[in-house]
Amino acid sequence: MIGNQLFKEAGKHLQYVKLFTLFLLLYAIVIFFLSGSSRIFVEFHILLDTSNGILSLMLALFLLAQHSNVQANIRIFLVICFFFSAAVEILHAIVGLEWVGSLPWLGPYSSLLRPATWPPSTYLLPISLLWAIFLMRRNSTLRPIVFGAGLLLIYIVLFFLSFYLPTYLDTGILGIQRPTQIPVLVILIFLITVCLTEKHRSPLFSGLAWMGVFLFLSDLIMLFSTSPYEKFAIMAHTGKLIAYSFLHTLHVQNTIEDSNIRSAFEKALMVEKQQLRNLKKELEFQQYAIDQHAIVGITDVQGKIIYVNDTFCNISGYTRDELIGQNHRLLKSGEHTVEFFREMYRNIASGNVWKGEVCNRAKDGHLYWVRTTIVPVLDNMGKPIQYVAMRSDMSERKRMEIELVRYKENLEEKVAEQTQDIMRAKEAAESASLAKSGFLANMSHEIRTPMNGVVGMVDILQETQLTPAQQRMVNTIRTSSLSLLTILGDVLDFSKIEAGKLKIEVIPVNLRELVEGVAQ
């Protein structure tokens, strides 16, 4: 950025040099044409004085209307300088009219008017400009009316001094005829130097420096003037005209550049304003979208609420006026520990984002849960200046979680109860099974004992003399008894199976008897 500024200043300086060269060439052409002339330029002299007065007045008006980066009071001082210069130039022209006989009524005042014009017209402008720049350097707050009164006093001093200064004096040195111009040359050199040192303040001072160069050249030529209307006087007055014209041209150029810059700036400003409007609309839409979903609140670093949206008011039951300016402790539910909030504020005070679940208490006393994200807004030093909290209602979810926990606890209790019932039923079944097995064992034993007696008696009966028919019936009784004993043995084996005491035996079987027994 500094490089661009230096490049811009170098370009402007080159532009001033080109313009100065052009005006200097024009001045050289005028000097060239006048140098060989011996005419008396009375009317041209009056025209030049009038033109210089008008140009000086225009410069005063131009500076009065222009808004530059020069201090306002210094700009007014410069306006007063050029206004006094214009007045003196016009008065000088009026004296010239009296000389040619156009205004004979001024004749009686000529002895006063002539000395009142030539020293002030030469000395007053450079002296007044130096004084204005001196006041600028001192950051003076001198009132413009006091500055004007000071210039008037300088004018009066120059007026009385003119009575004691020779108008023309042949010094015999290099053909100098007006040695009274030498001090003004020194003043102009000092003015040029001072203006060049102050050119960083405003392009106006560069223009004043270049104008001072032309004034220096014109007063340098005036050293050789022998009368108001001969060629050296006309060259000098033409140089003053070129000096004023040069400064006018610089002002016009700077005004055009400022106008172009202002137009470009205004266009850029309009584009930026449109972008800002678009961004504002986008932010408003985003805020609207967030407000429709989220509970938004903004607090300062002390926790004082400075903004809430409608959703915040709806869920808390408080109005916006009731919330603004209050501390967030207004919504404290008592569900969280002090350490919970200490950890939260310790986190966000460090510039970090905090996320968590918070239980708040509404105005009517009911509790509601919110999932909260707190984002600190940091300043240029990285310190929080505000906290933006965005929340979403999770009360229904929290209620379902609580009910789920309760249901889980009840389910575990029911499972434990059912398990105990099953164990008791199992124990009862095992007890019943053992009772059944014992009963079957006892029954088998009790029935087996009389059946063994029956089988024994049948065996004894078979040893007696029996008819064949009786023999078959006895055999049937014996077979049936043995079958019944087998069934009783199977019942006993079943009880042994339930008791886990069954032993498998391998015994021989008479298949023929078994089949005959089944057949019978």
C-alpha positions as CSV (number, residue, x, y, z in Angstrom):
1,M,0.0,0.0,0.0
2,I,2.9,2.4,0.8
3,G,4.4,1.5,-2.6
4,N,1.2,2.4,-4.4
5,Q,1.1,5.8,-2.5
6,L,4.7,6.6,-3.5
7,F,3.9,5.6,-7.1
8,K,0.9,7.8,-7.1
9,E,2.8,10.8,-5.6
10,A,5.6,10.3,-8.2
11,G,3.1,10.3,-11.0
12,K,1.4,13.5,-9.7
13,H,4.8,15.2,-9.4
14,L,5.7,14.2,-13.0
15,Q,2.3,15.6,-14.1
16,Y,3.1,18.9,-12.3
17,V,6.6,19.0,-13.9
18,K,5.1,18.5,-17.4
19,L,2.5,21.3,-16.8
20,F,5.1,23.6,-15.4
21,T,7.3,22.9,-18.5
22,L,4.4,23.7,-20.8
23,F,3.7,27.1,-19.0
24,L,7.4,27.9,-18.8
25,L,7.7,27.3,-22.5
26,L,4.7,29.6,-23.0
27,Y,6.4,32.2,-20.8
28,A,9.6,31.9,-22.8
29,I,7.7,32.5,-26.0
30,V,6.2,35.7,-24.6
31,I,9.6,36.9,-23.4
32,F,11.1,36.1,-26.8
33,F,8.5,38.1,-28.7
34,L,8.7,41.0,-26.2
35,S,12.4,41.1,-25.9
36,G,13.0,42.8,-29.3
37,S,10.1,45.2,-28.9
38,S,10.4,48.9,-27.9
39,R,6.7,49.7,-27.9
40,I,4.8,51.1,-25.0
41,F,2.1,48.7,-23.8
42,V,-0.2,50.9,-21.8
43,E,-3.5,49.1,-22.6
44,F,-1.9,45.7,-22.4
45,H,-0.5,46.6,-19.0
46,I,-4.0,47.5,-17.8
47,L,-5.4,44.3,-19.3
48,L,-2.8,42.3,-17.5
49,D,-3.4,44.0,-14.1
50,T,-7.1,43.5,-14.5
51,S,-6.7,39.8,-15.5
52,N,-4.3,39.2,-12.6
53,G,-6.9,40.7,-10.2
54,I,-9.7,38.6,-11.6
55,L,-7.6,35.4,-11.5
56,S,-6.5,36.1,-7.9
57,L,-10.2,36.7,-7.0
58,M,-11.2,33.5,-8.7
59,L,-8.5,31.6,-6.8
60,A,-9.9,33.0,-3.6
61,L,-13.4,31.9,-4.5
62,F,-12.1,28.6,-5.7
63,L,-10.4,27.9,-2.4
64,L,-13.4,29.1,-0.5
65,A,-15.6,26.5,-2.3
66,Q,-13.1,23.7,-2.4
67,H,-13.1,21.0,0.4
68,S,-9.4,19.9,0.5
69,N,-7.5,18.1,3.2
70,V,-6.1,21.5,4.4
71,Q,-7.3,22.7,7.8
72,A,-10.4,24.8,7.4
73,N,-9.0,27.9,9.1
74,I,-5.8,27.7,7.0
75,R,-7.9,27.4,3.9
76,I,-9.7,30.6,5.0
77,F,-6.4,32.3,5.5
78,L,-5.4,31.4,2.0
79,V,-8.7,32.8,0.7
80,I,-8.0,36.1,2.5
81,C,-4.5,36.2,1.0
82,F,-5.7,35.9,-2.5
83,F,-8.6,38.3,-1.8
84,F,-6.2,41.0,-0.7
85,S,-4.0,40.3,-3.7
86,A,-7.0,40.6,-6.0
87,A,-8.0,43.9,-4.4
88,V,-4.5,45.3,-4.9
89,E,-4.2,44.1,-8.5
90,I,-7.6,45.7,-9.4
91,L,-6.6,48.9,-7.6
92,H,-3.3,48.8,-9.6
93,A,-5.4,48.5,-12.8
94,I,-7.6,51.4,-11.8
95,V,-4.5,53.6,-11.3
96,G,-3.4,52.6,-14.8
97,L,-6.7,53.8,-16.2
98,E,-6.1,57.1,-14.5
99,W,-2.7,57.3,-16.1
100,V,-4.2,57.0,-19.6
101,G,-6.9,59.6,-18.8
102,S,-9.9,57.3,-18.7
103,L,-10.8,58.2,-15.2
104,P,-9.9,61.9,-14.8
105,W,-11.8,62.1,-11.5
106,L,-9.0,60.0,-9.9
107,G,-6.4,62.6,-10.8
108,P,-6.5,64.4,-7.4
109,Y,-5.9,61.0,-5.6
110,S,-3.1,59.8,-7.8
111,S,-0.4,60.8,-5.3
112,L,-2.0,58.4,-2.8
113,L,-3.1,55.6,-5.2
114,R,0.2,55.1,-7.0
115,P,2.3,54.3,-3.8
116,A,-0.7,52.3,-2.5
117,T,-0.4,49.8,-5.4
118,W,3.1,48.9,-6.5
119,P,4.7,47.7,-3.2
120,P,1.6,45.8,-1.9
121,S,1.1,44.2,-5.3
122,T,4.6,42.8,-5.1
123,Y,5.1,42.0,-1.4
124,L,1.7,41.4,0.1
125,L,0.9,38.0,-1.5
126,P,4.2,36.1,-0.7
127,I,4.3,37.6,2.8
128,S,0.7,36.7,3.5
129,L,1.2,33.1,2.2
130,L,4.2,32.6,4.4
131,W,2.3,33.9,7.4
132,A,-0.6,31.4,6.7
133,I,1.8,28.5,6.4
134,F,3.6,29.5,9.6
135,L,0.2,29.5,11.4
136,M,-0.5,26.1,9.9
137,R,2.7,24.7,11.2
138,R,2.0,26.0,14.7
139,N,-1.5,24.5,14.6
140,S,-2.7,28.0,15.3
141,T,-6.3,28.7,16.2
142,L,-6.1,32.4,15.1
143,R,-9.4,33.7,14.0
144,P,-9.7,34.6,10.3
145,I,-10.8,38.2,11.1
146,V,-7.6,38.7,13.1
147,F,-5.6,37.3,10.2
148,G,-7.4,39.7,7.8
149,A,-6.7,42.6,10.2
150,G,-3.0,41.6,10.3
151,L,-2.8,41.7,6.5
152,L,-4.5,45.1,6.4
153,L,-1.8,46.3,8.9
154,I,0.9,44.9,6.6
155,Y,-0.7,46.7,3.7
156,I,-0.7,49.9,5.6
157,V,3.0,49.5,6.5
158,L,3.9,48.8,2.8
159,F,1.8,51.8,1.8
160,F,3.8,54.2,4.1
161,L,7.0,52.5,3.2
162,S,6.4,53.2,-0.5
163,F,6.9,56.9,0.2
164,Y,10.5,56.3,1.2
165,L,11.4,53.8,-1.4
166,P,12.6,54.8,-4.9
167,T,10.5,53.4,-7.7
168,Y,13.3,53.2,-10.2
169,L,17.0,53.5,-9.5
170,D,19.9,52.7,-11.9
171,T,22.2,50.7,-9.7
172,G,24.8,50.2,-12.4
173,I,24.9,46.5,-11.5
174,L,23.8,44.2,-14.4
175,G,21.4,46.8,-15.5
176,I,19.2,46.5,-12.4
177,Q,16.7,49.4,-12.3
178,R,14.4,48.3,-9.5
179,P,16.5,47.1,-6.5
180,T,13.4,47.1,-4.4
181,Q,12.5,43.8,-6.0
182,I,15.5,42.0,-4.5
183,P,13.9,41.5,-1.0
184,V,10.8,40.0,-2.6
185,L,13.0,37.5,-4.5
186,V,14.4,36.3,-1.2
187,I,10.9,36.0,0.2
188,L,9.8,34.0,-2.8
189,I,12.7,31.6,-2.5
190,F,11.8,31.1,1.1
191,L,8.1,30.6,0.2
192,I,9.0,28.0,-2.5
193,T,11.2,26.1,-0.1
194,V,8.5,26.1,2.7
195,C,5.7,25.0,0.3
196,L,7.9,22.1,-1.0
197,T,8.4,20.9,2.5
198,E,4.7,21.0,3.1
199,K,3.6,19.4,-0.1
200,H,2.9,16.1,1.7
201,R,-0.1,17.8,3.4
202,S,-1.9,18.7,0.2
203,P,-1.3,19.1,-3.6
204,L,-2.2,22.7,-3.0
205,F,1.2,23.4,-1.5
206,S,2.9,21.9,-4.6
207,G,0.9,24.3,-6.7
208,L,1.8,27.2,-4.5
209,A,5.5,26.3,-4.9
210,W,5.3,26.1,-8.7
211,M,3.4,29.4,-8.7
212,G,6.1,30.9,-6.6
213,V,8.7,29.9,-9.2
214,F,6.8,31.9,-11.9
215,L,6.4,34.8,-9.5
216,F,10.1,34.6,-8.8
217,L,10.8,34.7,-12.6
218,S,8.5,37.7,-13.1
219,D,10.0,39.7,-10.3
220,L,13.4,38.8,-11.5
221,I,12.6,40.3,-14.8
222,M,11.0,43.3,-13.0
223,L,14.5,44.2,-11.8
224,F,15.3,45.5,-15.2
225,S,12.1,47.5,-15.7
226,T,12.4,51.3,-16.3
227,S,8.7,52.2,-16.6
228,P,5.3,50.6,-16.0
229,Y,4.6,50.1,-19.7
230,E,7.9,49.0,-21.3
231,K,8.7,45.4,-22.2
232,F,10.3,44.2,-18.9
233,A,7.2,45.4,-16.9
234,I,4.9,43.6,-19.4
235,M,7.1,40.5,-19.2
236,A,6.8,40.6,-15.4
237,H,3.1,41.1,-15.4
238,T,2.7,38.3,-17.9
239,G,4.7,36.1,-15.6
240,K,2.3,36.9,-12.8
241,L,-0.6,36.1,-15.1
242,I,1.0,32.8,-16.0
243,A,1.6,32.0,-12.3
244,Y,-2.1,32.6,-11.5
245,S,-3.1,30.6,-14.6
246,F,-0.8,27.8,-13.7
247,L,-2.3,27.5,-10.2
248,H,-5.8,27.6,-11.7
249,T,-4.9,24.8,-14.1
250,L,-3.6,22.7,-11.2
251,H,-6.7,23.3,-9.3
252,V,-8.9,22.3,-12.3
253,Q,-6.8,19.1,-12.8
254,N,-7.0,18.2,-9.1
255,T,-10.7,18.9,-9.1
256,I,-11.2,16.7,-12.1
257,E,-9.1,13.9,-10.5
258,D,-11.0,14.3,-7.2
259,S,-14.2,14.2,-9.1
260,N,-13.2,11.0,-10.9
261,I,-12.0,9.5,-7.6
262,R,-15.2,10.6,-5.9
263,S,-17.2,9.1,-8.7
264,A,-15.3,5.8,-8.5
265,F,-15.6,5.9,-4.7
266,E,-19.3,6.6,-4.9
267,K,-19.7,3.7,-7.4
268,A,-17.7,1.4,-5.1
269,L,-19.7,2.7,-2.2
270,M,-23.0,2.0,-4.0
271,V,-21.8,-1.5,-4.8
272,E,-20.7,-2.0,-1.2
273,K,-24.0,-0.7,0.1
274,Q,-25.9,-3.1,-2.2
275,Q,-23.7,-5.9,-1.0
276,L,-24.4,-4.9,2.6
277,R,-28.1,-4.7,1.9
278,N,-27.9,-8.2,0.4
279,L,-25.9,-9.4,3.3
280,K,-28.3,-7.8,5.7
281,K,-31.2,-9.6,4.0
282,E,-29.3,-12.9,4.1
283,L,-28.5,-12.4,7.8
284,E,-32.1,-11.5,8.5
285,F,-33.3,-14.6,6.7
286,Q,-30.8,-16.7,8.6
287,Q,-31.8,-15.1,11.9
288,Y,-35.5,-15.7,11.0
289,A,-34.7,-19.4,10.2
290,I,-32.8,-19.8,13.4
291,D,-35.5,-18.0,15.4
292,Q,-38.1,-20.4,14.0
293,H,-36.1,-23.4,15.3
294,A,-33.8,-22.4,18.0
295,I,-34.1,-20.6,21.4
296,V,-31.6,-17.7,21.0
297,G,-30.3,-15.5,23.8
298,I,-27.4,-13.1,24.0
299,T,-25.7,-12.0,27.3
300,D,-22.9,-9.8,28.2
301,V,-19.8,-11.1,30.1
302,Q,-21.6,-10.6,33.4
303,G,-24.4,-12.9,32.3
304,K,-26.9,-10.1,31.9
305,I,-29.5,-10.8,29.1
306,I,-29.3,-8.3,26.2
307,Y,-31.3,-10.1,23.5
308,V,-33.9,-12.9,23.3
309,N,-36.0,-14.1,20.4
310,D,-39.7,-15.0,20.5
311,T,-39.0,-18.7,20.9
312,F,-37.1,-17.9,24.1
313,C,-40.1,-15.9,25.4
314,N,-42.6,-18.6,24.5
315,I,-40.8,-21.5,26.2
316,S,-39.8,-19.5,29.3
317,G,-43.2,-17.8,29.7
318,Y,-41.5,-14.4,30.3
319,T,-42.0,-11.4,28.1
320,R,-39.0,-9.7,26.4
321,D,-39.2,-6.7,28.8
322,E,-39.1,-9.1,31.8
323,L,-36.0,-10.9,30.5
324,I,-33.8,-8.0,29.1
325,G,-31.4,-6.8,31.7
326,Q,-32.0,-9.8,34.0
327,N,-29.4,-12.4,34.9
328,H,-29.7,-16.0,33.7
329,R,-30.2,-17.0,37.3
330,L,-33.8,-16.0,36.8
331,L,-34.3,-19.3,35.0
332,K,-32.3,-21.4,37.5
333,S,-34.1,-24.7,38.2
334,G,-31.9,-26.1,41.0
335,E,-31.3,-29.4,39.0
336,H,-27.6,-28.7,38.5
337,T,-24.8,-28.3,41.0
338,V,-22.7,-25.2,41.5
339,E,-19.7,-26.9,39.9
340,F,-21.7,-27.6,36.8
341,F,-22.1,-23.8,36.1
342,R,-18.6,-23.0,37.3
343,E,-17.2,-25.4,34.7
344,M,-19.5,-23.9,32.0
345,Y,-18.4,-20.3,32.7
346,R,-14.7,-21.3,33.0
347,N,-15.0,-22.9,29.6
348,I,-16.7,-20.0,27.7
349,A,-14.6,-17.3,29.6
350,S,-11.6,-18.9,28.0
351,G,-13.1,-18.3,24.5
352,N,-14.2,-21.9,24.0
353,V,-17.6,-23.2,22.8
354,W,-19.6,-25.0,25.4
355,K,-22.2,-27.7,24.7
356,G,-24.5,-29.4,27.2
357,E,-28.0,-30.1,28.5
358,V,-29.5,-27.6,30.9
359,C,-32.7,-27.7,32.9
360,N,-34.5,-24.3,33.3
361,R,-37.5,-23.2,35.2
362,A,-40.3,-21.4,33.4
363,K,-42.2,-18.5,34.8
364,D,-45.1,-20.8,35.9
365,G,-42.7,-23.0,37.7
366,H,-42.5,-26.1,35.4
367,L,-39.2,-27.4,34.3
368,Y,-38.0,-27.7,30.8
369,W,-34.8,-29.1,29.3
370,V,-32.8,-27.5,26.5
371,R,-29.8,-28.7,24.5
372,T,-27.5,-25.7,24.7
373,T,-24.5,-24.4,22.6
374,I,-22.8,-21.2,23.9
375,V,-20.5,-19.4,21.6
376,P,-18.4,-16.5,22.9
377,V,-18.0,-13.3,20.8
378,L,-14.4,-12.2,21.1
379,D,-12.8,-8.8,20.7
380,N,-9.5,-8.0,18.9
381,M,-7.6,-9.1,21.9
382,G,-9.4,-12.5,22.0
383,K,-11.4,-11.6,25.1
384,P,-15.1,-12.4,25.3
385,I,-17.4,-9.4,25.0
386,Q,-20.7,-11.3,24.6
387,Y,-22.1,-14.9,24.8
388,V,-24.5,-16.2,22.2
389,A,-26.5,-19.1,23.4
390,M,-28.5,-21.3,21.0
391,R,-30.8,-23.9,22.5
392,S,-33.3,-26.5,21.3
393,D,-36.2,-27.8,23.4
394,M,-35.5,-31.4,24.5
395,S,-38.1,-31.6,27.3
396,E,-40.1,-34.4,25.5
397,R,-37.0,-36.4,24.8
398,K,-35.9,-36.0,28.4
399,R,-39.3,-37.1,29.6
400,M,-39.1,-40.2,27.5
401,E,-35.6,-41.0,28.7
402,I,-36.9,-40.7,32.3
403,E,-39.8,-43.0,31.6
404,L,-37.5,-45.4,29.8
405,V,-35.3,-45.6,32.9
406,R,-38.3,-46.1,35.1
407,Y,-39.6,-48.8,32.8
408,K,-36.2,-50.5,32.8
409,E,-36.1,-50.5,36.6
410,N,-39.7,-51.9,36.8
411,L,-38.8,-54.5,34.1
412,E,-35.8,-55.7,36.1
413,E,-38.0,-56.0,39.2
414,K,-40.6,-58.0,37.3
415,V,-38.0,-60.3,35.8
416,A,-36.5,-60.9,39.3
417,E,-40.0,-61.6,40.7
418,Q,-40.8,-64.0,37.8
419,T,-37.5,-65.7,38.2
420,Q,-38.2,-66.3,41.9
421,D,-41.7,-67.7,40.9
422,I,-40.1,-70.0,38.4
423,M,-37.5,-71.2,40.9
424,R,-40.3,-71.8,43.4
425,A,-42.4,-73.6,40.8
426,K,-39.3,-75.7,39.9
427,E,-38.7,-76.5,43.4
428,A,-42.3,-77.5,43.8
429,A,-42.2,-79.6,40.7
430,E,-39.1,-81.3,41.9
431,S,-40.7,-81.9,45.2
432,A,-43.8,-83.3,43.5
433,S,-41.7,-85.5,41.3
434,L,-39.7,-86.8,44.3
435,A,-43.0,-87.5,46.1
436,K,-44.4,-89.2,43.0
437,S,-41.2,-91.3,42.7
438,G,-41.4,-92.2,46.3
439,F,-45.0,-93.1,46.0
440,L,-44.4,-95.3,43.0
441,A,-41.5,-97.0,44.7
442,N,-43.6,-97.6,47.7
443,M,-46.6,-98.8,45.7
444,S,-44.3,-101.0,43.6
445,H,-42.9,-102.5,46.7
446,E,-46.2,-103.0,48.4
447,I,-47.8,-104.6,45.3
448,R,-44.7,-106.7,44.5
449,T,-44.8,-108.4,48.0
450,P,-48.3,-109.9,47.6
451,M,-47.6,-110.7,44.0
452,N,-44.5,-112.7,45.0
453,G,-46.8,-114.7,47.3
454,V,-49.2,-115.3,44.4
455,V,-46.4,-116.5,42.2
456,G,-45.1,-118.8,45.0
457,M,-48.5,-120.3,45.6
458,V,-48.9,-120.9,41.8
459,D,-45.5,-122.7,41.7
460,I,-46.7,-124.9,44.6
461,L,-50.0,-125.6,42.9
462,Q,-48.2,-126.6,39.7
463,E,-46.5,-129.4,41.7
464,T,-49.8,-131.0,42.6
465,Q,-51.9,-133.3,40.4
466,L,-53.9,-131.1,38.0
467,T,-55.9,-131.9,35.0
468,P,-54.6,-130.4,31.8
469,A,-57.2,-127.7,31.8
470,Q,-56.3,-126.8,35.3
471,Q,-52.7,-126.9,34.4
472,R,-53.2,-124.4,31.6
473,M,-55.2,-122.0,33.9
474,V,-52.4,-122.2,36.5
475,N,-49.8,-121.5,33.9
476,T,-51.9,-118.5,32.7
477,I,-52.1,-117.2,36.3
478,R,-48.4,-117.7,36.7
479,T,-47.6,-115.9,33.4
480,S,-49.9,-113.0,34.2
481,S,-48.4,-112.7,37.7
482,L,-44.9,-112.6,36.3
483,S,-46.1,-110.0,33.7
484,L,-47.5,-107.9,36.5
485,L,-44.3,-108.2,38.4
486,T,-42.5,-107.0,35.3
487,I,-44.8,-104.0,35.0
488,L,-44.1,-103.2,38.7
489,G,-40.4,-103.5,38.0
490,D,-40.8,-101.1,35.1
491,V,-42.6,-98.6,37.3
492,L,-39.8,-99.0,39.8
493,D,-37.3,-98.4,37.0
494,F,-39.1,-95.2,36.0
495,S,-38.8,-93.9,39.5
496,K,-35.1,-94.8,39.4
497,I,-34.8,-92.8,36.2
498,E,-36.2,-89.7,37.8
499,A,-34.0,-90.3,40.8
500,G,-31.0,-90.9,38.5
501,K,-30.3,-94.4,39.9
502,L,-31.3,-96.6,37.0
503,K,-28.9,-99.4,36.1
504,I,-29.3,-101.4,32.9
505,E,-29.1,-105.2,33.2
506,V,-28.6,-107.8,30.4
507,I,-30.5,-111.1,31.2
508,P,-31.5,-114.1,29.0
509,V,-35.1,-114.3,27.6
510,N,-36.9,-117.4,26.5
511,L,-38.5,-116.1,23.4
512,R,-40.8,-119.1,23.0
513,E,-42.3,-118.7,26.4
514,L,-42.7,-115.0,25.8
515,V,-44.6,-115.5,22.6
516,E,-46.8,-118.3,24.0
517,G,-47.5,-116.1,27.0
518,V,-48.6,-113.2,24.8
519,A,-50.6,-115.5,22.6
520,Q,-52.5,-117.0,25.6
